[in-house]
Amino acid sequence: MDAAALQALIRDIPDFPKEGIIFKDVSPLLQEPKALAAAVVAMAEPFRSHGIDRVLGIESRGFLFAVPIAIELGAGMGLVRKPGKLPYDTHSVSYDLEYGSDAIEMQIDTVLPGQRVLVVDDLLATGGTAAAAVELVERAGGEVVGASFLIELSFLDGVSKLANAGDLHFVMRY
């Protein structure tokens, strides 16, 4: 399946989670085995020769893609979650939102010094969460070699926050 066929499976949900937002729902794509497999391969493919040690999935839909991408790349998988969700000692990074701030965490042994890391999420919007994930890797002594997303909302310019994220890959753009 090509990107256009995958894009046809993305459902727009108007005014979710708040008025004025058009949410890109990946659920229909996840429900189609061939589409899900094609999306995983498309997200992993550009990084096959990068020597990835760890694939980091960003909560929560990033988890859905990070596990099979890690398997595709022969790498381990790590979790990036909201504060208080991980049971072990963590690195934490706060980042600004349009109205306020938020934070994400990663267990201290998820990425070891020198490991090569691929950051994965379903969608790149403003880039704040992905940039914070990159910072977590750097704090742990890892090297972010890239970030892979199923969808980029290019009109929100999230890529401008990912200067330290290595190679960026998007299967589809809006």
Secondary structure, 3 states (H helix, E strand, C coil): CCHHHHHCCCEEEECCCCCCCEEEECHHHHCCHHHHHHHHHHHHHHHCCCCCCEEEEECCHHHHHHHHHHHHHCCEEEEEECCCCCCCCEEEEEEEECCEEEEEEEECCCCCCCCEEEEEEEEECCCHHHHHHHHHHHHHCCEEEEEEEEEECHHHCHHHHCCCCCEEEEEEEC
